[in-house]
Amino acid sequence: MNRHNPQKDLEKVLFTAEQIQARVTELASEVEKGCEGDEITVISIINGALIFTADLIRRIHLPLRLDCIRASSYENEKSPAHTPKIIDSVRLEVEGKHILLVDDILDTGNTMHTVRNELMEKSPASVRTCVLLDKKARRKVAFEADLVGFSIPDSFVVGYGLDFAERYRHLPCIGILNSEKE
């Protein structure tokens, strides 16, 4: 059987699985401190934030509800191809609820800005944002996440939910993709 090791497609590993898991545990504690025991509704922007969200919520020791929202902006490109579109919105009632909006990466800021605005129209009690990665160099919208796992350079990264053309999401680490694989 010919097995491909996708980690060999990485130019460099930025964060190991162990580093990521340690930071996710810290982020869960930060979420709890900001909630004062209140129930939170976690809204995950999928597909990218799926793995991060799963690991994060297992470490949050508060009552919580989970829903997902699907937004599209990258398609099969390295840069956002268009203004983000909400493809599938939340189904839970969020009016009067404390929301934690979770995404894998804050890049241009367009997706988080668009999704947060949609949620604000539903009159929640509060909306806090949490991202695993923050790439400030590419910001086009004045948006800062409330909670950030790691700041990264202006490189194209994959792994731990982040993809290139729907590949590499399953890697346990986060790394820079070799340019010949793009």
C-alpha positions, 0 to 999 in steps of 0.5 A: 500500500502506498501511503502518503505522509501529508506532513512532508508537504510542509515547508515548516511546522509552526506549531506542534500538536502539543503546543496547540493542545496546551494553548487550547487549554489556556483559551478554554480557561480564558473563555470561562473567566469571561463568562462568570458561570453563565451558559454560552452558545458557541458558534463555530465557523465551519469547516475550518474551525471544526477541529479547534472548536471540538477541542476547545468545548471539551475543555470548557466547564460551563453550560454550553450550547453548540451551533455552526455557521458556514461561510465561504470566502476562499474556495480553492484559492490562497486568498479570499476570492470574494466577499464572504457569503453566509451559506448556512446560518445558525439554527439555535435561538441566540436572542439574549444569549452569550455567544462565543464565535469561533474561527480557525484564522483571522486573516483579512477580517472579512469573514469574522466581521460578516458573521459577527454582524449577522449574529448581532442582528439576532440581538444576543446578550453579547458576542465574543470572538475566539480565533486559533490564529491571527494573521494581522499582516493581511487585515482589510477590516478593522477587526480584532478577536477577543481571544487569540491562540497564536499570531502568525506571519503572512504565510499560507498555513495548513493543518488542524482544520486549516486547508488548501483545496480541502486538503491537510485539515487532518494534520495535528500540527500547523505548518507552512505549505511547500510552495510547489504543493499550492 
